[in-house]
Amino acid sequence: MKALILGLVASALLVACGGERVAPVTLEQLAASAPAFDGELVETAGVVNRFDDPEHYWLEDDAINRVAVTPGSAVRDHLGENLRVVGRFSYHTEEGRRIEIDPAATAALRASAR
């Protein structure tokens, strides 16, 4: 039964992402090997944090590995919560690490966790 549920989750994520493979990674992996994941569709989790001026949000783990998330509206209501997201990861030496959240894939992931 568990294998069936995992298969359905994987299928939902692939459909939500247009058939593209989603790479499950930790924030630590994204921080340590950011260039290797640049442009990849990833699934990761961390605690949602916020800075007010200018307003921006990021996911953070216990070791303070951070990745910015956009759009902020996708995580704003989860401040302080551990949140799992799916999105396109990008890395730039001057702008840092960022995940542009894929709303459909993230919603499919959350629905499967219930």
Secondary structure, DSSP 4 states (H G I P E B T S, - for coil): -HHHHHHHHHHHHHHHTTTPPPEE--HHHHHHTHHHHTT-EEEEEEEEEEEETTEEEEEE-TT--EEEEE-GGGTGGGBTSEEEEEEEEEEETTTEEEEEE-HHHHHHHHHHT-
